[in-house]
Amino acid sequence: MKDSKTEKYTRYERARIVGARALQVLMGAPVLIKTDSIDPLEIALEEMDLGIIPITVKRDQKRTSR
């Protein structure tokens, strides 16, 4: 499932966000969706697909090429 909330991230940002959220869930953070899954990674991926992960990405401004 691709929507405007997930397309704006690079694959590296997406991996970092999903990994961080999976760790949060593993450590006992509340799950933000209704799911039958108990695997933190699957839960984080489902949350990412729905665009409801409470994590933001801060980027540096683009640098000009040399």
mmCIF file of the N, C-alpha and C atoms, coordinates in Angstrom:
data_MODEL
# 
_entry.id   MODEL 
# 
loop_
_atom_site.group_PDB 
_atom_site.id 
_atom_site.type_symbol 
_atom_site.label_atom_id 
_atom_site.label_alt_id 
_atom_site.label_comp_id 
_atom_site.label_asym_id 
_atom_site.label_entity_id 
_atom_site.label_seq_id 
_atom_site.pdbx_PDB_ins_code 
_atom_site.Cartn_x 
_atom_site.Cartn_y 
_atom_site.Cartn_z 
_atom_site.occupancy 
_atom_site.B_iso_or_equiv 
_atom_site.pdbx_formal_charge 
_atom_site.auth_seq_id 
_atom_site.auth_comp_id 
_atom_site.auth_asym_id 
_atom_site.auth_atom_id 
_atom_site.pdbx_PDB_model_num 
ATOM 1   N N  . MET A 1 1  ? 0.845  -1.180  0.000  1.00 0.00 ? 1  MET A N  1 
ATOM 2   C CA . MET A 1 1  ? 0.000  0.000   0.000  1.00 0.00 ? 1  MET A CA 1 
ATOM 3   C C  . MET A 1 1  ? 0.888  1.240   0.000  1.00 0.00 ? 1  MET A C  1 
ATOM 4   N N  . LYS A 1 2  ? 0.766  2.046   -1.004 1.00 0.00 ? 2  LYS A N  1 
ATOM 5   C CA . LYS A 1 2  ? 1.557  3.273   -1.099 1.00 0.00 ? 2  LYS A CA 1 
ATOM 6   C C  . LYS A 1 2  ? 0.613  4.461   -1.038 1.00 0.00 ? 2  LYS A C  1 
ATOM 7   N N  . ASP A 1 3  ? 0.913  5.390   -0.150 1.00 0.00 ? 3  ASP A N  1 
ATOM 8   C CA . ASP A 1 3  ? 0.159  6.632   -0.122 1.00 0.00 ? 3  ASP A CA 1 
ATOM 9   C C  . ASP A 1 3  ? 1.138  7.776   0.070  1.00 0.00 ? 3  ASP A C  1 
ATOM 10  N N  . SER A 1 4  ? 0.642  8.976   0.077  1.00 0.00 ? 4  SER A N  1 
ATOM 11  C CA . SER A 1 4  ? 1.523  10.141  0.136  1.00 0.00 ? 4  SER A CA 1 
ATOM 12  C C  . SER A 1 4  ? 2.313  10.201  1.434  1.00 0.00 ? 4  SER A C  1 
ATOM 13  N N  . LYS A 1 5  ? 1.827  9.581   2.500  1.00 0.00 ? 5  LYS A N  1 
ATOM 14  C CA . LYS A 1 5  ? 2.554  9.623   3.761  1.00 0.00 ? 5  LYS A CA 1 
ATOM 15  C C  . LYS A 1 5  ? 3.781  8.732   3.753  1.00 0.00 ? 5  LYS A C  1 
ATOM 16  N N  . THR A 1 6  ? 3.762  7.631   3.024  1.00 0.00 ? 6  THR A N  1 
ATOM 17  C CA . THR A 1 6  ? 4.915  6.739   3.005  1.00 0.00 ? 6  THR A CA 1 
ATOM 18  C C  . THR A 1 6  ? 5.829  6.990   1.826  1.00 0.00 ? 6  THR A C  1 
ATOM 19  N N  . GLU A 1 7  ? 5.361  7.610   0.752  1.00 0.00 ? 7  GLU A N  1 
ATOM 20  C CA . GLU A 1 7  ? 6.198  7.842   -0.411 1.00 0.00 ? 7  GLU A CA 1 
ATOM 21  C C  . GLU A 1 7  ? 7.239  8.926   -0.190 1.00 0.00 ? 7  GLU A C  1 
ATOM 22  N N  . LYS A 1 8  ? 7.047  9.780   0.781  1.00 0.00 ? 8  LYS A N  1 
ATOM 23  C CA . LYS A 1 8  ? 7.979  10.879  0.976  1.00 0.00 ? 8  LYS A CA 1 
ATOM 24  C C  . LYS A 1 8  ? 9.273  10.452  1.667  1.00 0.00 ? 8  LYS A C  1 
ATOM 25  N N  . TYR A 1 9  ? 9.359  9.215   2.130  1.00 0.00 ? 9  TYR A N  1 
ATOM 26  C CA . TYR A 1 9  ? 10.545 8.741   2.816  1.00 0.00 ? 9  TYR A CA 1 
ATOM 27  C C  . TYR A 1 9  ? 11.431 7.946   1.872  1.00 0.00 ? 9  TYR A C  1 
ATOM 28  N N  . THR A 1 10 ? 12.751 8.068   2.067  1.00 0.00 ? 10 THR A N  1 
ATOM 29  C CA . THR A 1 10 ? 13.665 7.208   1.313  1.00 0.00 ? 10 THR A CA 1 
ATOM 30  C C  . THR A 1 10 ? 13.600 5.811   1.919  1.00 0.00 ? 10 THR A C  1 
ATOM 31  N N  . ARG A 1 11 ? 14.169 4.850   1.247  1.00 0.00 ? 11 ARG A N  1 
ATOM 32  C CA . ARG A 1 11 ? 14.130 3.488   1.796  1.00 0.00 ? 11 ARG A CA 1 
ATOM 33  C C  . ARG A 1 11 ? 14.926 3.390   3.095  1.00 0.00 ? 11 ARG A C  1 
ATOM 34  N N  . TYR A 1 12 ? 15.935 4.228   3.239  1.00 0.00 ? 12 TYR A N  1 
ATOM 35  C CA . TYR A 1 12 ? 16.736 4.226   4.459  1.00 0.00 ? 12 TYR A CA 1 
ATOM 36  C C  . TYR A 1 12 ? 15.955 4.831   5.619  1.00 0.00 ? 12 TYR A C  1 
ATOM 37  N N  . GLU A 1 13 ? 15.247 5.918   5.339  1.00 0.00 ? 13 GLU A N  1 
ATOM 38  C CA . GLU A 1 13 ? 14.410 6.526   6.368  1.00 0.00 ? 13 GLU A CA 1 
ATOM 39  C C  . GLU A 1 13 ? 13.303 5.571   6.784  1.00 0.00 ? 13 GLU A C  1 
ATOM 40  N N  . ARG A 1 14 ? 12.711 4.925   5.793  1.00 0.00 ? 14 ARG A N  1 
ATOM 41  C CA . ARG A 1 14 ? 11.632 3.966   6.091  1.00 0.00 ? 14 ARG A CA 1 
ATOM 42  C C  . ARG A 1 14 ? 12.149 2.833   6.977  1.00 0.00 ? 14 ARG A C  1 
ATOM 43  N N  . ALA A 1 15 ? 13.324 2.295   6.661  1.00 0.00 ? 15 ALA A N  1 
ATOM 44  C CA . ALA A 1 15 ? 13.905 1.209   7.461  1.00 0.00 ? 15 ALA A CA 1 
ATOM 45  C C  . ALA A 1 15 ? 14.186 1.680   8.886  1.00 0.00 ? 15 ALA A C  1 
ATOM 46  N N  . ARG A 1 16 ? 14.694 2.878   9.018  1.00 0.00 ? 16 ARG A N  1 
ATOM 47  C CA . ARG A 1 16 ? 15.019 3.419   10.348 1.00 0.00 ? 16 ARG A CA 1 
ATOM 48  C C  . ARG A 1 16 ? 13.758 3.648   11.164 1.00 0.00 ? 16 ARG A C  1 
ATOM 49  N N  . ILE A 1 17 ? 12.721 4.184   10.530 1.00 0.00 ? 17 ILE A N  1 
ATOM 50  C CA . ILE A 1 17 ? 11.464 4.455   11.226 1.00 0.00 ? 17 ILE A CA 1 
ATOM 51  C C  . ILE A 1 17 ? 10.811 3.150   11.672 1.00 0.00 ? 17 ILE A C  1 
ATOM 52  N N  . VAL A 1 18 ? 10.722 2.187   10.767 1.00 0.00 ? 18 VAL A N  1 
ATOM 53  C CA . VAL A 1 18 ? 10.084 0.911   11.105 1.00 0.00 ? 18 VAL A CA 1 
ATOM 54  C C  . VAL A 1 18 ? 10.876 0.187   12.192 1.00 0.00 ? 18 VAL A C  1 
ATOM 55  N N  . GLY A 1 19 ? 12.200 0.226   12.096 1.00 0.00 ? 19 GLY A N  1 
ATOM 56  C CA . GLY A 1 19 ? 13.033 -0.407  13.118 1.00 0.00 ? 19 GLY A CA 1 
ATOM 57  C C  . GLY A 1 19 ? 12.866 0.233   14.481 1.00 0.00 ? 19 GLY A C  1 
ATOM 58  N N  . ALA A 1 20 ? 12.829 1.556   14.504 1.00 0.00 ? 20 ALA A N  1 
ATOM 59  C CA . ALA A 1 20 ? 12.659 2.272   15.772 1.00 0.00 ? 20 ALA A CA 1 
ATOM 60  C C  . ALA A 1 20 ? 11.289 1.990   16.374 1.00 0.00 ? 20 ALA A C  1 
ATOM 61  N N  . ARG A 1 21 ? 10.257 1.974   15.525 1.00 0.00 ? 21 ARG A N  1 
ATOM 62  C CA . ARG A 1 21 ? 8.906  1.709   16.021 1.00 0.00 ? 21 ARG A CA 1 
ATOM 63  C C  . ARG A 1 21 ? 8.775  0.268   16.505 1.00 0.00 ? 21 ARG A C  1 
ATOM 64  N N  . ALA A 1 22 ? 9.386  -0.676  15.802 1.00 0.00 ? 22 ALA A N  1 
ATOM 65  C CA . ALA A 1 22 ? 9.349  -2.071  16.236 1.00 0.00 ? 22 ALA A CA 1 
ATOM 66  C C  . ALA A 1 22 ? 10.008 -2.225  17.607 1.00 0.00 ? 22 ALA A C  1 
ATOM 67  N N  . LEU A 1 23 ? 11.105 -1.515  17.827 1.00 0.00 ? 23 LEU A N  1 
ATOM 68  C CA . LEU A 1 23 ? 11.773 -1.550  19.129 1.00 0.00 ? 23 LEU A CA 1 
ATOM 69  C C  . LEU A 1 23 ? 10.871 -0.963  20.212 1.00 0.00 ? 23 LEU A C  1 
ATOM 70  N N  . GLN A 1 24 ? 10.181 0.128   19.894 1.00 0.00 ? 24 GLN A N  1 
ATOM 71  C CA . GLN A 1 24 ? 9.251  0.715   20.852 1.00 0.00 ? 24 GLN A CA 1 
ATOM 72  C C  . GLN A 1 24 ? 8.176  -0.285  21.242 1.00 0.00 ? 24 GLN A C  1 
ATOM 73  N N  . VAL A 1 25 ? 7.594  -0.951  20.250 1.00 0.00 ? 25 VAL A N  1 
ATOM 74  C CA . VAL A 1 25 ? 6.541  -1.933  20.519 1.00 0.00 ? 25 VAL A CA 1 
ATOM 75  C C  . VAL A 1 25 ? 7.091  -3.083  21.347 1.00 0.00 ? 25 VAL A C  1 
ATOM 76  N N  . LEU A 1 26 ? 8.288  -3.548  21.004 1.00 0.00 ? 26 LEU A N  1 
ATOM 77  C CA . LEU A 1 26 ? 8.928  -4.629  21.751 1.00 0.00 ? 26 LEU A CA 1 
ATOM 78  C C  . LEU A 1 26 ? 9.131  -4.257  23.217 1.00 0.00 ? 26 LEU A C  1 
ATOM 79  N N  . MET A 1 27 ? 9.443  -2.984  23.460 1.00 0.00 ? 27 MET A N  1 
ATOM 80  C CA . MET A 1 27 ? 9.703  -2.525  24.828 1.00 0.00 ? 27 MET A CA 1 
ATOM 81  C C  . MET A 1 27 ? 8.427  -2.146  25.581 1.00 0.00 ? 27 MET A C  1 
ATOM 82  N N  . GLY A 1 28 ? 7.261  -2.353  24.958 1.00 0.00 ? 28 GLY A N  1 
ATOM 83  C CA . GLY A 1 28 ? 6.013  -2.157  25.681 1.00 0.00 ? 28 GLY A CA 1 
ATOM 84  C C  . GLY A 1 28 ? 5.194  -0.945  25.307 1.00 0.00 ? 28 GLY A C  1 
ATOM 85  N N  . ALA A 1 29 ? 5.575  -0.227  24.259 1.00 0.00 ? 29 ALA A N  1 
ATOM 86  C CA . ALA A 1 29 ? 4.787  0.930   23.821 1.00 0.00 ? 29 ALA A CA 1 
ATOM 87  C C  . ALA A 1 29 ? 3.425  0.447   23.321 1.00 0.00 ? 29 ALA A C  1 
ATOM 88  N N  . PRO A 1 30 ? 2.396  1.261   23.474 1.00 0.00 ? 30 PRO A N  1 
ATOM 89  C CA . PRO A 1 30 ? 1.075  0.835   23.006 1.00 0.00 ? 30 PRO A CA 1 
ATOM 90  C C  . PRO A 1 30 ? 1.032  0.692   21.487 1.00 0.00 ? 30 PRO A C  1 
ATOM 91  N N  . VAL A 1 31 ? 0.329  -0.330  21.039 1.00 0.00 ? 31 VAL A N  1 
ATOM 92  C CA . VAL A 1 31 ? 0.135  -0.570  19.613 1.00 0.00 ? 31 VAL A CA 1 
ATOM 93  C C  . VAL A 1 31 ? -1.002 0.333   19.152 1.00 0.00 ? 31 VAL A C  1 
ATOM 94  N N  . LEU A 1 32 ? -0.824 1.035   18.040 1.00 0.00 ? 32 LEU A N  1 
ATOM 95  C CA . LEU A 1 32 ? -1.762 2.047   17.589 1.00 0.00 ? 32 LEU A CA 1 
ATOM 96  C C  . LEU A 1 32 ? -2.820 1.524   16.629 1.00 0.00 ? 32 LEU A C  1 
ATOM 97  N N  . ILE A 1 33 ? -2.776 0.233   16.325 1.00 0.00 ? 33 ILE A N  1 
ATOM 98  C CA . ILE A 1 33 ? -3.745 -0.361  15.398 1.00 0.00 ? 33 ILE A CA 1 
ATOM 99  C C  . ILE A 1 33 ? -4.294 -1.637  16.010 1.00 0.00 ? 33 ILE A C  1 
ATOM 100 N N  . LYS A 1 34 ? -5.408 -2.084  15.491 1.00 0.00 ? 34 LYS A N  1 
ATOM 101 C CA . LYS A 1 34 ? -5.936 -3.397  15.874 1.00 0.00 ? 34 LYS A CA 1 
ATOM 102 C C  . LYS A 1 34 ? -5.352 -4.412  14.912 1.00 0.00 ? 34 LYS A C  1 
ATOM 103 N N  . THR A 1 35 ? -4.674 -5.402  15.466 1.00 0.00 ? 35 THR A N  1 
ATOM 104 C CA . THR A 1 35 ? -4.024 -6.420  14.650 1.00 0.00 ? 35 THR A CA 1 
ATOM 105 C C  . THR A 1 35 ? -3.972 -7.730  15.408 1.00 0.00 ? 35 THR A C  1 
ATOM 106 N N  . ASP A 1 36 ? -3.904 -8.820  14.666 1.00 0.00 ? 36 ASP A N  1 
ATOM 107 C CA . ASP A 1 36 ? -3.759 -10.142 15.270 1.00 0.00 ? 36 ASP A CA 1 
ATOM 108 C C  . ASP A 1 36 ? -2.289 -10.500 15.447 1.00 0.00 ? 36 ASP A C  1 
ATOM 109 N N  . SER A 1 37 ? -1.409 -9.750  14.812 1.00 0.00 ? 37 SER A N  1 
ATOM 110 C CA . SER A 1 37 ? 0.020  -10.037 14.843 1.00 0.00 ? 37 SER A CA 1 
ATOM 111 C C  . SER A 1 37 ? 0.600  -9.737  16.218 1.00 0.00 ? 37 SER A C  1 
ATOM 112 N N  . ILE A 1 38 ? 1.569  -10.560 16.624 1.00 0.00 ? 38 ILE A N  1 
ATOM 113 C CA . ILE A 1 38 ? 2.281  -10.300 17.872 1.00 0.00 ? 38 ILE A CA 1 
ATOM 114 C C  . ILE A 1 38 ? 3.744  -9.943  17.602 1.00 0.00 ? 38 ILE A C  1 
ATOM 115 N N  . ASP A 1 39 ? 4.144  -10.003 16.331 1.00 0.00 ? 39 ASP A N  1 
ATOM 116 C CA . ASP A 1 39 ? 5.513  -9.678  15.941 1.00 0.00 ? 39 ASP A CA 1 
ATOM 117 C C  . ASP A 1 39 ? 5.669  -8.161  15.845 1.00 0.00 ? 39 ASP A C  1 
ATOM 118 N N  . PRO A 1 40 ? 6.559  -7.567  16.640 1.00 0.00 ? 40 PRO A N  1 
ATOM 119 C CA . PRO A 1 40 ? 6.721  -6.111  16.624 1.00 0.00 ? 40 PRO A CA 1 
ATOM 120 C C  . PRO A 1 40 ? 7.063  -5.538  15.256 1.00 0.00 ? 40 PRO A C  1 
ATOM 121 N N  . LEU A 1 41 ? 7.845  -6.269  14.452 1.00 0.00 ? 41 LEU A N  1 
ATOM 122 C CA . LEU A 1 41 ? 8.207  -5.786  13.126 1.00 0.00 ? 41 LEU A CA 1 
ATOM 123 C C  . LEU A 1 41 ? 6.984  -5.735  12.204 1.00 0.00 ? 41 LEU A C  1 
ATOM 124 N N  . GLU A 1 42 ? 6.163  -6.772  12.256 1.00 0.00 ? 42 GLU A N  1 
ATOM 125 C CA . GLU A 1 42 ? 4.949  -6.775  11.436 1.00 0.00 ? 42 GLU A CA 1 
ATOM 126 C C  . GLU A 1 42 ? 3.990  -5.660  11.869 1.00 0.00 ? 42 GLU A C  1 
ATOM 127 N N  . ILE A 1 43 ? 3.886  -5.438  13.163 1.00 0.00 ? 43 ILE A N  1 
ATOM 128 C CA . ILE A 1 43 ? 3.033  -4.357  13.676 1.00 0.00 ? 43 ILE A CA 1 
ATOM 129 C C  . ILE A 1 43 ? 3.541  -3.015  13.181 1.00 0.00 ? 43 ILE A C  1 
ATOM 130 N N  . ALA A 1 44 ? 4.857  -2.799  13.263 1.00 0.00 ? 44 ALA A N  1 
ATOM 131 C CA . ALA A 1 44 ? 5.451  -1.537  12.809 1.00 0.00 ? 44 ALA A CA 1 
ATOM 132 C C  . ALA A 1 44 ? 5.246  -1.335  11.313 1.00 0.00 ? 44 ALA A C  1 
ATOM 133 N N  . LEU A 1 45 ? 5.371  -2.396  10.534 1.00 0.00 ? 45 LEU A N  1 
ATOM 134 C CA . LEU A 1 45 ? 5.151  -2.291  9.088  1.00 0.00 ? 45 LEU A CA 1 
ATOM 135 C C  . LEU A 1 45 ? 3.695  -1.943  8.779  1.00 0.00 ? 45 LEU A C  1 
ATOM 136 N N  . GLU A 1 46 ? 2.764  -2.548  9.499  1.00 0.00 ? 46 GLU A N  1 
ATOM 137 C CA . GLU A 1 46 ? 1.348  -2.229  9.293  1.00 0.00 ? 46 GLU A CA 1 
ATOM 138 C C  . GLU A 1 46 ? 1.073  -0.771  9.656  1.00 0.00 ? 46 GLU A C  1 
ATOM 139 N N  . GLU A 1 47 ? 1.646  -0.313  10.766 1.00 0.00 ? 47 GLU A N  1 
ATOM 140 C CA . GLU A 1 47 ? 1.468  1.087   11.156 1.00 0.00 ? 47 GLU A CA 1 
ATOM 141 C C  . GLU A 1 47 ? 2.077  2.023   10.115 1.00 0.00 ? 47 GLU A C  1 
ATOM 142 N N  . MET A 1 48 ? 3.218  1.662   9.566  1.00 0.00 ? 48 MET A N  1 
ATOM 143 C CA . MET A 1 48 ? 3.860  2.482   8.538  1.00 0.00 ? 48 MET A CA 1 
ATOM 144 C C  . MET A 1 48 ? 2.994  2.560   7.293  1.00 0.00 ? 48 MET A C  1 
ATOM 145 N N  . ASP A 1 49 ? 2.435  1.424   6.896  1.00 0.00 ? 49 ASP A N  1 
ATOM 146 C CA . ASP A 1 49 ? 1.576  1.405   5.709  1.00 0.00 ? 49 ASP A CA 1 
ATOM 147 C C  . ASP A 1 49 ? 0.337  2.281   5.898  1.00 0.00 ? 49 ASP A C  1 
ATOM 148 N N  . LEU A 1 50 ? -0.154 2.344   7.134  1.00 0.00 ? 50 LEU A N  1 
ATOM 149 C CA . LEU A 1 50 ? -1.326 3.181   7.428  1.00 0.00 ? 50 LEU A CA 1 
ATOM 150 C C  . LEU A 1 50 ? -0.947 4.641   7.674  1.00 0.00 ? 50 LEU A C  1 
ATOM 151 N N  . GLY A 1 51 ? 0.352  4.902   7.819  1.00 0.00 ? 51 GLY A N  1 
ATOM 152 C CA . GLY A 1 51 ? 0.816  6.270   8.015  1.00 0.00 ? 51 GLY A CA 1 
ATOM 153 C C  . GLY A 1 51 ? 0.536  6.834   9.392  1.00 0.00 ? 51 GLY A C  1 
ATOM 154 N N  . ILE A 1 52 ? 0.529  5.976   10.420 1.00 0.00 ? 52 ILE A N  1 
ATOM 155 C CA . ILE A 1 52 ? 0.204  6.459   11.763 1.00 0.00 ? 52 ILE A CA 1 
ATOM 156 C C  . ILE A 1 52 ? 1.339  6.309   12.766 1.00 0.00 ? 52 ILE A C  1 
ATOM 157 N N  . ILE A 1 53 ? 2.531  6.049   12.288 1.00 0.00 ? 53 ILE A N  1 
ATOM 158 C CA . ILE A 1 53 ? 3.672  5.941   13.208 1.00 0.00 ? 53 ILE A CA 1 
ATOM 159 C C  . ILE A 1 53 ? 3.989  7.338   13.749 1.00 0.00 ? 53 ILE A C  1 
ATOM 160 N N  . PRO A 1 54 ? 4.096  7.475   15.070 1.00 0.00 ? 54 PRO A N  1 
ATOM 161 C CA . PRO A 1 54 ? 4.346  8.789   15.664 1.00 0.00 ? 54 PRO A CA 1 
ATOM 162 C C  . PRO A 1 54 ? 5.827  9.175   15.684 1.00 0.00 ? 54 PRO A C  1 
ATOM 163 N N  . ILE A 1 55 ? 6.466  9.088   14.541 1.00 0.00 ? 55 ILE A N  1 
ATOM 164 C CA . ILE A 1 55 ? 7.884  9.425   14.404 1.00 0.00 ? 55 ILE A CA 1 
ATOM 165 C C  . ILE A 1 55 ? 8.021  10.370  13.220 1.00 0.00 ? 55 ILE A C  1 
ATOM 166 N N  . THR A 1 56 ? 8.814  11.409  13.388 1.00 0.00 ? 56 THR A N  1 
ATOM 167 C CA . THR A 1 56 ? 9.043  12.346  12.293 1.00 0.00 ? 56 THR A CA 1 
ATOM 168 C C  . THR A 1 56 ? 10.511 12.294  11.876 1.00 0.00 ? 56 THR A C  1 
ATOM 169 N N  . VAL A 1 57 ? 10.767 12.744  10.663 1.00 0.00 ? 57 VAL A N  1 
ATOM 170 C CA . VAL A 1 57 ? 12.121 12.769  10.119 1.00 0.00 ? 57 VAL A CA 1 
ATOM 171 C C  . VAL A 1 57 ? 12.546 14.218  9.957  1.00 0.00 ? 57 VAL A C  1 
ATOM 172 N N  . LYS A 1 58 ? 13.693 14.548  10.526 1.00 0.00 ? 58 LYS A N  1 
ATOM 173 C CA . LYS A 1 58 ? 14.258 15.886  10.346 1.00 0.00 ? 58 LYS A CA 1 
ATOM 174 C C  . LYS A 1 58 ? 15.411 15.762  9.362  1.00 0.00 ? 58 LYS A C  1 
ATOM 175 N N  . ARG A 1 59 ? 15.372 16.560  8.322  1.00 0.00 ? 59 ARG A N  1 
ATOM 176 C CA . ARG A 1 59 ? 16.420 16.509  7.304  1.00 0.00 ? 59 ARG A CA 1 
ATOM 177 C C  . ARG A 1 59 ? 17.178 17.832  7.279  1.00 0.00 ? 59 ARG A C  1 
ATOM 178 N N  . ASP A 1 60 ? 18.465 17.735  6.952  1.00 0.00 ? 60 ASP A N  1 
ATOM 179 C CA . ASP A 1 60 ? 19.244 18.938  6.704  1.00 0.00 ? 60 ASP A CA 1 
ATOM 180 C C  . ASP A 1 60 ? 18.801 19.508  5.376  1.00 0.00 ? 60 ASP A C  1 
ATOM 181 N N  . GLN A 1 61 ? 18.969 20.806  5.216  1.00 0.00 ? 61 GLN A N  1 
ATOM 182 C CA . GLN A 1 61 ? 18.637 21.394  3.927  1.00 0.00 ? 61 GLN A CA 1 
ATOM 183 C C  . GLN A 1 61 ? 19.620 20.878  2.891  1.00 0.00 ? 61 GLN A C  1 
ATOM 184 N N  . LYS A 1 62 ? 19.149 20.783  1.663  1.00 0.00 ? 62 LYS A N  1 
ATOM 185 C CA . LYS A 1 62 ? 19.984 20.267  0.581  1.00 0.00 ? 62 LYS A CA 1 
ATOM 186 C C  . LYS A 1 62 ? 21.225 21.138  0.418  1.00 0.00 ? 62 LYS A C  1 
ATOM 187 N N  . ARG A 1 63 ? 22.346 20.483  0.290  1.00 0.00 ? 63 ARG A N  1 
ATOM 188 C CA . ARG A 1 63 ? 23.600 21.203  0.055  1.00 0.00 ? 63 ARG A CA 1 
ATOM 189 C C  . ARG A 1 63 ? 23.829 21.306  -1.441 1.00 0.00 ? 63 ARG A C  1 
ATOM 190 N N  . THR A 1 64 ? 24.427 22.379  -1.865 1.00 0.00 ? 64 THR A N  1 
ATOM 191 C CA . THR A 1 64 ? 24.711 22.534  -3.297 1.00 0.00 ? 64 THR A CA 1 
ATOM 192 C C  . THR A 1 64 ? 25.897 21.651  -3.653 1.00 0.00 ? 64 THR A C  1 
ATOM 193 N N  . SER A 1 65 ? 25.869 21.116  -4.861 1.00 0.00 ? 65 SER A N  1 
ATOM 194 C CA . SER A 1 65 ? 26.965 20.248  -5.293 1.00 0.00 ? 65 SER A CA 1 
ATOM 195 C C  . SER A 1 65 ? 28.200 21.094  -5.608 1.00 0.00 ? 65 SER A C  1 
ATOM 196 N N  . ARG A 1 66 ? 29.335 20.482  -5.460 1.00 0.00 ? 66 ARG A N  1 
ATOM 197 C CA . ARG A 1 66 ? 30.601 21.209  -5.646 1.00 0.00 ? 66 ARG A CA 1 
ATOM 198 C C  . ARG A 1 66 ? 31.029 21.208  -7.060 1.00 0.00 ? 66 ARG A C  1 
# 
